[in-house]
Amino acid sequence: MAYFILRLANNTRKKLERLLQSARNKGDLAIAKKILTIFAVVEGHGYDLISEILKVSEESIRLWIRDFLLKGPEGLILLSAS
């Protein structure tokens, strides 16, 4: 479960939306899941629910959030092998 509140600036939200659309167009499920995870955390959903819905581990979610917080949206793409 997340113990913090994550908010997105409008420009960051728009960038994530563009990246999500691009990932969907390319069929890149890994990046799409990472971006959907960020949106779910912003909406206040817990890691347990996100994990169940997206069929990923809670550890992956923690790592993706960390990458996003440290490197921004690019961190989700650069480390897509995670």
C-alpha positions in Angstrom: 0.0 0.0 0.0 1.2 3.5 -0.8 1.9 5.7 2.2 2.2 8.9 0.3 0.1 11.1 -2.0 1.5 11.5 -5.6 0.4 14.5 -7.6 1.2 15.2 -11.2 1.8 18.6 -12.8 -0.3 19.2 -15.8 2.7 19.0 -18.2 3.8 15.7 -16.6 0.3 14.2 -16.9 0.1 15.2 -20.6 3.5 13.7 -21.2 2.5 10.4 -19.6 -0.8 10.4 -21.6 1.2 10.8 -24.8 3.7 8.1 -23.8 0.7 5.8 -23.0 -0.9 6.4 -26.3 2.5 5.7 -28.1 3.0 2.5 -26.1 -0.6 1.3 -27.0 0.0 2.1 -30.6 3.3 0.1 -30.6 1.8 -2.7 -28.5 4.3 -2.1 -25.8 2.5 -3.7 -22.8 5.4 -3.2 -20.4 5.6 0.6 -20.7 1.8 0.8 -20.8 1.6 -1.0 -17.4 4.2 1.3 -15.9 2.3 4.4 -16.9 -1.0 2.9 -15.8 0.6 2.2 -12.5 1.5 5.8 -12.1 -2.0 7.0 -12.9 -3.5 4.4 -10.4 -1.2 5.6 -7.6 -2.1 9.2 -8.3 -5.8 8.2 -8.0 -4.9 6.8 -4.6 -5.2 3.0 -5.3 -3.1 0.7 -3.2 -0.3 -1.4 -4.6 -2.2 -4.6 -3.8 -5.1 -3.6 -6.0 -2.8 -2.4 -8.8 -0.8 -5.6 -8.7 -4.0 -7.7 -8.9 -5.5 -5.7 -11.9 -2.3 -5.4 -13.9 -0.9 -8.8 -13.0 2.4 -7.5 -11.8 4.2 -7.8 -8.5 4.1 -5.2 -5.8 7.9 -5.1 -5.9 7.7 -4.1 -9.6 5.2 -1.3 -8.7 7.6 0.0 -6.0 10.5 0.0 -8.5 8.5 1.7 -11.2 7.4 4.4 -8.7 11.0 4.9 -7.6 12.1 5.2 -11.2 9.4 7.7 -12.0 10.2 9.8 -8.8 13.9 9.8 -9.6 13.9 10.3 -13.4 10.4 11.4 -14.4 8.5 9.8 -17.2 11.7 9.0 -19.1 12.6 6.7 -16.2 9.7 4.4 -17.1 10.9 4.1 -20.7 14.7 3.9 -20.2 14.3 1.1 -17.7 11.6 -0.8 -19.6 13.3 -4.1 -19.0 12.4 -3.8 -15.3 
